[in-house]
Protein backbone atom coordinates (compact mmCIF):
# COMPACT_ATOMS: atom_id res chain seq x y z
CA UNK A 1 0.00 0.00 0.00
CA UNK A 2 2.87 2.32 0.75
CA UNK A 3 4.27 1.56 -2.70
CA UNK A 4 0.99 2.56 -4.34
CA UNK A 5 1.02 5.82 -2.44
CA UNK A 6 4.57 6.61 -3.61
CA UNK A 7 3.61 5.74 -7.17
CA UNK A 8 0.67 8.14 -7.06
CA UNK A 9 2.84 10.87 -5.51
CA UNK A 10 5.44 10.40 -8.25
CA UNK A 11 2.78 10.50 -10.94
CA UNK A 12 1.30 13.66 -9.40
CA UNK A 13 4.78 15.30 -9.38
CA UNK A 14 5.37 14.36 -13.01
CA UNK A 15 1.94 15.66 -14.00
CA UNK A 16 2.55 18.88 -12.07
CA UNK A 17 5.92 19.37 -13.73
CA UNK A 18 4.39 18.69 -17.16
CA UNK A 19 1.62 21.20 -16.47
CA UNK A 20 4.22 23.82 -15.47
CA UNK A 21 6.26 23.12 -18.59
CA UNK A 22 3.15 23.36 -20.77
CA UNK A 23 2.21 26.65 -19.08
CA UNK A 24 5.67 28.04 -19.84
CA UNK A 25 5.44 26.78 -23.40
CA UNK A 26 2.04 28.44 -23.77
CA UNK A 27 3.30 31.83 -22.56
CA UNK A 28 6.32 31.58 -24.88
CA UNK A 29 4.08 30.77 -27.84
CA UNK A 30 1.82 33.73 -27.01
CA UNK A 31 4.83 36.07 -26.92
CA UNK A 32 6.08 34.77 -30.28
CA UNK A 33 2.64 35.12 -31.84
CA UNK A 34 2.31 38.67 -30.50
CA UNK A 35 5.75 39.59 -31.90
CA UNK A 36 4.88 38.12 -35.31
CA UNK A 37 1.57 40.01 -35.42
CA UNK A 38 3.32 43.26 -34.44
CA UNK A 39 5.93 42.83 -37.19
CA UNK A 40 3.19 42.06 -39.70
CA UNK A 41 1.27 45.20 -38.77
CA UNK A 42 4.42 47.34 -38.98
CA UNK A 43 5.07 46.08 -42.51
CA UNK A 44 1.53 47.10 -43.51
CA UNK A 45 2.25 50.76 -42.59
CA UNK A 46 -0.87 51.10 -40.46
CA UNK A 47 -1.36 54.22 -38.37
CA UNK A 48 -1.29 54.20 -34.61
CA UNK A 49 -4.32 55.04 -32.52
CA UNK A 50 -2.79 58.39 -31.54
CA UNK A 51 -2.15 59.36 -35.18
CA UNK A 52 -5.70 58.37 -36.10
CA UNK A 53 -7.17 60.46 -33.30
CA UNK A 54 -5.11 63.52 -34.29
CA UNK A 55 -6.17 63.29 -37.93
CA UNK A 56 -9.76 62.64 -36.91
CA UNK A 57 -9.76 65.77 -34.73
CA UNK A 58 -8.31 67.83 -37.61
CA UNK A 59 -10.97 66.52 -40.00
CA UNK A 60 -13.72 67.29 -37.51
CA UNK A 61 -12.41 70.85 -37.05
CA UNK A 62 -12.19 71.38 -40.81
CA UNK A 63 -15.71 70.04 -41.25
CA UNK A 64 -17.14 72.39 -38.62
CA UNK A 65 -15.30 75.37 -40.17
CA UNK A 66 -16.64 74.41 -43.60
CA UNK A 67 -20.19 74.29 -42.22
CA UNK A 68 -19.78 77.75 -40.67
CA UNK A 69 -18.48 79.13 -43.96
CA UNK A 70 -21.37 77.53 -45.86
CA UNK A 71 -23.82 79.21 -43.47
CA UNK A 72 -22.10 82.58 -43.96
CA UNK A 73 -22.20 82.22 -47.75
CA UNK A 74 -25.89 81.29 -47.64
CA UNK A 75 -26.63 84.32 -45.45
CA UNK A 76 -24.73 86.64 -47.80
CA UNK A 77 -26.49 85.20 -50.83
CA UNK A 78 -29.87 85.67 -49.16
CA UNK A 79 -28.97 89.24 -48.21
CA UNK A 80 -28.02 90.18 -51.76
CA UNK A 81 -31.01 88.35 -53.20
CA UNK A 82 -33.40 90.24 -50.89
CA UNK A 83 -32.10 93.73 -51.75
CA UNK A 84 -34.16 94.81 -54.81
CA UNK A 85 -32.67 98.32 -55.06
CA UNK A 86 -29.18 97.02 -55.63
CA UNK A 87 -28.44 96.56 -59.32
CA UNK A 88 -27.83 92.98 -60.33
CA UNK A 89 -24.36 92.41 -61.64
CA UNK A 90 -22.92 89.46 -63.42
CA UNK A 91 -19.62 87.93 -62.47
CA UNK A 92 -16.79 90.40 -62.25
CA UNK A 93 -14.74 90.59 -65.43
CA UNK A 94 -11.04 90.98 -65.20
CA UNK A 95 -9.68 94.10 -66.86
CA UNK A 96 -6.96 93.47 -69.38
CA UNK A 97 -3.62 94.58 -68.06
CA UNK A 98 -2.36 97.67 -69.85
CA UNK A 99 1.16 97.24 -71.06
CA UNK A 100 3.53 100.09 -71.52
CA UNK A 101 5.71 99.89 -74.57
CA UNK A 102 9.19 98.86 -73.64
CA UNK A 103 11.47 101.90 -73.63
CA UNK A 104 14.72 101.42 -75.45
CA UNK A 105 17.76 101.39 -73.23
CA UNK A 106 20.31 104.07 -73.95
CA UNK A 107 23.36 102.78 -75.71
CA UNK A 108 26.49 102.57 -73.61
CA UNK A 109 28.93 105.37 -74.24
CA UNK A 110 32.26 104.32 -75.60
CA UNK A 111 35.51 106.09 -75.22
CA UNK A 112 37.48 106.61 -78.27
CA UNK A 113 40.14 103.98 -78.47
CA UNK A 114 39.16 102.40 -75.13
CA UNK A 115 37.37 99.17 -74.30
CA UNK A 116 33.61 99.07 -74.27
CA UNK A 117 32.05 99.46 -70.85
Secondary structure by P-SEA (a helix, b strand, c coil): caaaaaaaaaaaaaaaaaaaaaaaaaaaaaaaaaaaaaaaaaaaccccaaaaaaaaaaaaaaaaaaaaaaaaaaaaaaaaaaccccccccccccccccccccccccccccccccccc
